[in-house]
Amino acid sequence: MSTNENFLSNLPDDKETLKAMLHSLWQERERQEKRAEEQRRRADELYLETLRLKMELERYKKATYGPRADRLSMNQLAQMLLEFAEVLEQKPINLEDLRQVESEPEVRRVKRRKGRRALANFENLPVNTYVYELSAEERLCPCCGVERKEIGSEKSWQIEYMPGHFERLEHVRKKYACPSCEHKGENPQITVAAKAETAIEKGFAGPGLLAFIVTSKFADYLPLYRLEDIFERQGFEISRATQSVWCGDVADVVEPLYQRMAERVRKSHVVATDDTVLPMLSPGQTQSARMWVYVGDERNPYNVFDFTLNRSREGPKGFLKDYTQVLLADGYGGYNGVVAGNAITRAGCWSHARRKFVEAEKTAPEIAREAVALMDSLFAVERQAKDISVSERLELRQKQSVPVLAGLHRKLLIWKDQLIPKHPMADAVDYTLGQWEALTVFTTDGAVPIDNNVSEREMKRVVLNRKNSLFVGNPRGGRTAAILASLTSSCRRHDMDPHLYFMQLLVNLPTWPARDLDAWLPDRWKQAHFARCAALGIPLPPTP
């Protein structure tokens, strides 16, 4: 007799007992199902945690050892090349093509630079000439003893670097008095000759020294303690504390120009913005303050930085004020409060969306490869539209980019249904879908870039300065950094020498009429400076 038959034959005849047994078995089954469900849930959590850790590990490896560009891994690239090779091998070979290749072998040519470097590239450098002659004894002919005559010369060039040096500029102000009045015992009417205005009142730092410190700190990212050592090696010690005070004084002088640049940026059709942490000293530990950048369009070509004590929306909201056009930014939720209830259009960044898929590549390689390929086709259209007008660019986007976006959107919805919640790739999909309206603004406005890389590049320079200088000391230091970084960044945008610009600025701005402040905007000053050089026949200064 089977086990089931034995079990059935041993069942009690009492109805209540049978109900109790059935109830007990049902409860046991529910407990087993709950344990199984808990095990499945735990397995899913472990799987997601493994994917998250794998993605985090890849991110750290890329940050430490990998390239800066957001590319798929070499394994995926190798797989793509392998598949391409397999398809290529399956194609039939055309014998005519083979004969043509064999009859016309390609000659490999190596492109080499002809001759030495052109001396015209160094014509702007000052020249010191050193003449080498034979002594009287060396001029005697070894054959007949007659003195040899000069018949020519050989010239060669060498580029030398002379370290900077300090100079003392003594300002002597002559005093004058009336001897006749003094002889009569009256007021001798003493007067003193006026001295040129200085950027820092009663300060002994000249405009050249101030310009060098500002350029070194905010254009070359040298921290002040390194400048202190450099100055000491050159024969004069200037403490970092003094240099910091001078930077603040320079910021006070140029602040009206900074405010004017901010006004012009707010007149742009498209403003690109980004932010990063800028630590500030505070009791106990540093405070995570923020540095923001606002990049104006081509009609208002200035990069303006703004320092805030936190990352709240009040920072960009206060800077943008009554701005009503297009704000290009990443997916930070604080911008939603900035654009809410006003006429600002928020545009998104496809580089950020693409980066999400690249970072989650290891967790779903096929999805990452397909999504990145579609996004790369969008960037390919932008490369075609780089040098055409805004209207032509919009037409090209409508024709080529819109169909790609439609296909990508369908894929994103499919992947969203396929992936379990909290999957790293699901986060990338949700980010892109959540930003879809902002990400597609560029297809309705030809002036809107497809990405926010222009402001991200400026943030990388802030990060480099932060890495070298570590922090700012107080809110005034943050404001100083924002003002001076705005001017040096705008100089870089216009290929200008910031040291030359600041020297001219500090000499002239203190006495310059406020109504003509626009003459010192970086782009306007560059045009005027180049015009002066051309009128005087002076070679144009080299671009940095």
Sequence and secondary structure as in RCSB ss.txt:
>XXXX:A:sequence
MSTNENFLSNLPDDKETLKAMLHSLWQERERQEKRAEEQRRRADELYLETLRLKMELERYKKATYGPRADRLSMN
QLAQMLLEFAEVLEQKPINLEDLRQVESEPEVRRVKRRKGRRALANFENLPVNTYVYELSAEERLCPCCGVERKE
IGSEKSWQIEYMPGHFERLEHVRKKYACPSCEHKGENPQITVAAKAETAIEKGFAGPGLLAFIVTSKFADYLPLY
RLEDIFERQGFEISRATQSVWCGDVADVVEPLYQRMAERVRKSHVVATDDTVLPMLSPGQTQSARMWVYVGDERN
PYNVFDFTLNRSREGPKGFLKDYTQVLLADGYGGYNGVVAGNAITRAGCWSHARRKFVEAEKTAPEIAREAVALM
DSLFAVERQAKDISVSERLELRQKQSVPVLAGLHRKLLIWKDQLIPKHPMADAVDYTLGQWEALTVFTTDGAVPI
DNNVSEREMKRVVLNRKNSLFVGNPRGGRTAAILASLTSSCRRHDMDPHLYFMQLLVNLPTWPARDLDAWLPDRW
KQAHFARCAALGIPLPPTP
>XXXX:A:secstr
  HHHHHHHTS S HHHHHHHHHHHHHHHHHHHHHHHHHHHHHHHHHHHHHHHHHHHHHHHHHHHS SS    HH
HHHHHHHHHHHHHHHS   HHHHHHHHHS          SS  GGGGTTS          HHHHB TTT  B   
                        EE  HHHHHTTS    EE      SSTT    HHHHHHHHHHHHTS   HH
HHHHHHHHTT    HHHHHHHHHHHHHHHHHHHHHHHHHHTT SEEEEEEEEEEE  SSS EEEEEEEEE  TTS
  EEEEEESS STHHHHHHHTT  SEEE  S THHHHHHTTSS EEE  HHHHHHHHHHTGGG HHHHHHHHHHH
HHHHHHHHHTTTS HHHHHHHIIIIIHHHHHHHHHHHHHHHHHS TT HHHHHHHHHHHTHHHHTGGGT TTS S
  HHHHHHHHHHHHHHHHH  BSSHHHHHHHHHHHHHHHHHHHTT  HHHHHHHHHHHGGGS GGGGGGGSHHHH
HHHHHHHHHHHT       
